[in-house]
Amino acid sequence: TGAAGAPAAARFMSEHLLQQTLSPEMAAMAEYYEQGVTPPTLADAAASRYGRFTAGGTPLAADTLDGLVRVEAERLAESGAATATGADNGRDELILRALAAFAATGLVGREEALASLVRLSGAGPASEGSSAGAGDKARRLDAAMAEAAVAPDRSSATAAPRRDMNPMLARRLGIEPQRGLKPDEVASLLNGQRADGGTIEGRVQRASSLPLAQIFGLDATRVPTPEQLARMLAGRRVNGELLPVEEAERAVRRLLSGLSVKDKAPTAEQRAHILAGRDAEGREVEARQYRTILEAAKMRIGYIELRSCGRMSRASR
């Protein structure tokens, strides 16, 4: 079980978790899987998946190439790559990525890939034949080929939702059960958000808090004076500056709780005790106790992983 305090903090953990999964094609080789190996590039993955079609050295026929590209584009869509682009050009972008991987690994030549891109593109005949349209396709293909040669393949190992997931839960979490999850979507879920980064309906979130010493502008190593205590109880910084209403209410409530006040506001007797350097029950408050109260805070957690055995946990800020 894991939880994160921010999407950025969970991004690296989501990629790490995805690297620990295996695609169905590689399940039979699971015993050879080892952590720490360099992930294959997009071109490497394409060569592994479709290299058998050119094993004899025979070039791919145009219709065969187009068919394989469609298959790869559908696989990319199921892996979650389709949501990386807009709805209008998502399919064309997946076709471009598939062809770029084919060309980068040498399964097809650049010209054959460009011709297939023209055939499979959703553009109209006029734009296909124009020099501007052809030049744009060529530039996009070259850029995608360069990326496919070096970018790690994140689509082969995907986080797949449970097939028996409750449809209502899937909708609330923003999960599409028919496809895998992208690293960004996994990161959002680890962060307690919907897969699309939105707020989960009905979820209660506890915000982080700053130390009271920082809020009130006080040196936590020193015992506050009666004047400073009076200003803090009034929702002001020790220099007299008025705090925002909501922040003041929360800070004063935390201060009173630390000084043993159980109600929302102290009684006149309790207030007199506090201003005299005692807690609400009349006990002397030592410098160490003040420091504990003034330095207490709920810090944001970058990522925390809880092991099921109950023995180990890992956190980073």
N, C-alpha and C positions, 0 to 999 in steps of 0.2 A: 504494500500500500504506500502511496506517495502523495505529497502535497507540496505546493510551491506558493511563494508569496508574490510572484510576478511572472507574467508569461515569458519574459526574457530569461529569467532564472531557470525556468523549466525547459527551455528550448534544447539545451545541450543534453539534459537528462532524457528528453523524449527521443533524441537521435540515438543516444546510447542504448535506450531500451529497444528501439527498432532494430539496432544492429544485433541484438541478441535473439531476434526472431529469424526463422528460416522460411523461405518461399516453398510452396508445395513441390516445385521441381527439384529442390535440393534436400528434401526431407530424407531421402535414402542415403545421403552423405552426411547426416547429422553427426556421426561419430568422428568425422574429420574436422568438424567446425571448431575453430579456436579463436578465443578473444584476442584482440590486439592486432590482428592482421589488417593490412590496408584494404579498405573496401574497394570493390571493383568499380571502374568508371562506367559511365553509361554505354560507352563503346564496348567495353569488356563484357558487360551483361548481354548486349545484343549479339555479340559473337558467340557467347556460350549458348544463348537461346536459339539462334537461327543459323549458326555456322554450318549445320549439317546439310542445309539446302544448297550449299556451294562446295561441299566436300570434294566433289569430283572435278572441280575447276571449271565447271560449266556456268557461264553467266546466268543470272536470273532473268527469265523472260519478263516482259513488261507486266503481263497480267498476274504472274506469280509474285513479282515484287509488290505490286499494288495490293494484292491480297494479304501478304505478310505485314505490310505497313498498316493496313486496317486492323489486323489482329493485334499488333503491338500498340496501336493507338487506343484500342478498346481496353487492353490490359493497363495502360497508363491511366485511363479514365477510372477504372475500377480501383486503382491504387490511390486515388485522390488527387492526381496531378491535374485533373480537369478543372478543379476549382481555383487553380493558380491564375487563371486568365478569365476574362469576361465571358459572358454567355455567348456573345456574338462570334468571337473568334476562337473559342476554346477548342473546338474540333480541329480547326486548321493548325492551331499551335501544337496539338498533340501529334498530328501528322508530320509537321515539321521536325519535332523532336525525334520521332521514330526514324524518319529518313536520315536525319543528321547522325544518329547513332549507327545506322547501317553504313553510311558513307565513311564515317570516321574509322570504323573497324575494317573497312575494305571489302565488305560484302557486296557493295555496288560502287561504281564510279560516281564522281561528282555530277557529271552530265546526266547519267541515268537517274540519279536521285533528283536532280532539278526537273527533269522531264516528268518523273512521277509526281513531284510536288505540284506541277502545273495541272496534271491530269486529276489529281485528287483534291485540289484546292477548291474552296467554295466560291472563288472569284468568277466573274462572268467572262465570256469569251473576249470581250473588248479589252478588258484590263489584262487578260492573259497574253494577248498578242502585242500589247504596247511595250515599247522599249523600257518605259519607266516601270511598268509592272514587273517585267522580267528581271530588270536590274535589282528591284527591291527584293524579289524572291531569292535571287542569287546572293545578295548581301546577307539576308536573314539566314539562308542555309549555311553560308560560310561561318557566320557567328555561332550558329547552333552546333556545327561540326567541331569548332574549336572548343566549345564548352563540353561536348560529349567526350572529347579525348581526355579531359582532366577532371571533370566534375564527378564526384562519387555517386553511385547508383543508390538512390533511396527508395526506389519503387519496387524492387524485388522482394524486400522484406517489409511488409506493411502490418499495421495494427488493424486486425479485422474485428468488427463488432461481433458479439455472440449472435448466432443465428436465432436463438430463442429470446433475444432481448425484447422486453416489453415495448411495444410501439409507442406508448405514452411516454415512457422514460426516454426513448430515443429522440422523440420530438422535443422534450424538455431540454435535453442536452445538446440539441442541434446536430445529432448524428444521423447520417444516411446509412441504414443497415446494409444496403446493397453494395457498398464500396468500402475500401479501406480508409484509414485516417492518415492525413499528412502530419509531418512533425509539428507544424504550427498548431494543428488542431489538437494533437496529443498534449502539447505544452499548455494550451488553454484549459483543457480538462484537468491537468495536474494543478493548474492555478485556481481551480474552483470556478471556472467559467464555462459557458457553452463552448462547443467546438469552434464556433465562429467568433468567439471572443466576447459575446454578449453576456448579460447577467442571467443566471439561472433563476427562474421564477420560484419564489418561496425559500430561497437559500438565505440563511442568516449569516452575515459576515461580521467578524469582530475586527475592528481597525487597530492598527498599531498605535502606540502612544509614546510620547516623548517623556523624558524624566521631568519631574516637577521642578527640579532645580533649573532646568533649561527653560521651562515655560515661564517661571516666575523671575528668571534672571538672578538667581541666588547662587552663592558659593556653597555647595553641599558639604564642604569640609568644615564649615563654621556653623555654630549654633545660631539660628535666626533670632533677631532681637524682637522684643514685643511689638515695636513699630512695624517691622517687616511681617510678622505674623498677622497683625491687624490688616495690613494691605493685602496679604494673600487671601485672608478670609473674605475680604471685600471683592475678590476677583480682579485684583490689580497686581502688576509686577512690583517688585520691591522698590523700583524707582518711581512708583506712582502711576505708571502708564496703565490705562484701562485695557483689559484683555477683551477680545470678542466674546459676546454673550455665551455662545455654546461652549467655546473653549474654556471660559471661566467657570461655567457650571461643572464641567467634567473635572477640571483641575481641583476646584474646591472640594468636590465630592471625594476625590481620591485622597486629598490631604486630610479631610475629616475622618475618612475610613482608617487611614494610617494612625490617627490619634485616638482611635477607639470610639468614635462617634457613630452610633448605629442608625440614627435617624438622618433625614435629609439635611436638617439644620440643627446646630447645637443649641442647648438651652443656655440661659444667661450664666448659670453656674459652670457649665462645661466650657463656655467661651472664656470665662475668667481663668479657669485652669489652663487652657491652651495659651492664652496671652502671658501667663506666668511661667511658661516653660514646662508645663505638665501635660499629661494626656487628659482625655475627657473624664477619667475616673480619679484624677488627682495624683497620679503617680509621676514621679520625676522622669523626664525624657532625656536620656544621655545623648551626647554628640553622635555616638555610633548609631543610635536608633534614628535620630534625625536624618543621618546620611542614608540609611537604608530606605527611609520613606521618600526622601527627595531624589534618590538616584534610581528608584524602581521604574521600570519601563517594560512595555511589551514591544519588542523589536520585530521588524519584518524578517521573516525567514525566506532565504533564497530557495532552498529546496530541502525537504526532509524525507528520508526513506525509512520506513518502519518494516523490520523483518518479522515474518510470521512467528518465528520462534520466540520472540519477545526479548531476545538478548541483545540485539544490535540495532542501532539506529544511526543514521548518518545525516548531518545537517551542515549547511553552509550558508553564509550570509553574503 
